[in-house]
Amino acid sequence: MTPRTPPPRSAACPTPDPLTPSRDVPPGHFQAGDQVFVIRGLASGELWGDSQRIVAPSLHTPTEENGWRLRNSTGGQQSYTTAHPRYLAHLSYRCPDCMIYLRAMEDYLLPRLGRHPEVIDCGWYTITRLGQLVHIDDAVPDKSSLA
């Protein structure tokens, strides 16, 4: 799984995510400097998402649990975000736990979404005005800080 420039983005395709919300990953699983992947959907039949680098521990306020401050080297609208460890998978090395998670996500998404050439964004994440990456299952509906 190498980061690459994805094909043009398609509209979001709301698809349930049965794996990430129940994933149990302690903050210590990751270290500052690790390159990680946040799965957003599929592109050309492969997992697609954001490749980021872990910078430092940080409180993930939407879940009120320990998380990680991430840096997106491509910049974009949000160069730094804070994420919960269960949203992340290692890219910098072949971690067995993360490889199992990535494979399970691929096995779940491919039969449902196929191998279309465009990017299919599953719509699982949003970023709050405070720079917190939030999975839809962790978002609090009445929270006014959601962007």
Buried (B, 14 or more C-beta within 10 A) or exposed (E): BEBEEBEEBBEBBEBEBEBBBEBEBEBEBBEEEBBBBBBBBBBBBBBBBBBBBBBEBBEBBBBEEBBBBBBBEEEEEBEEBBBBBBBBBBBBEEBEEBBEBBEEBBEBBBEEBEEBEBBBBBBBBBBBEEBBBBBBEBBEEEEEEBE
